[in-house]
Amino acid sequence: MTDQYKRVLTKRERDVFQLLSEGYATADIAQSLTITEKTVRNHISNVMLKIGAKDRTQALVYLVKTNELTIN
């Protein structure tokens, strides 16, 4: 993964990953943000591509380590 993508998440991408970090499922995130499950999956995929993560867990760990995301 690369550090060149620090601070490039959109607000919505950050919202999605914040809810993921709190244990929300895709359907719950969609309902909470009033978007479709497909849109949630698209946001997750876009972030994974941006940072070079292989899965959601790796993306979450990277986002926390780089201070893109804080865990409450």
Secondary structure, DSSP 8 states (H G I E B T S, - for coil): --GGGTT---HHHHHHHHHHHTT--HHHHHHHHT--HHHHHHHHHHHHHHHT-SSHHHHHHHHHHTTSS---
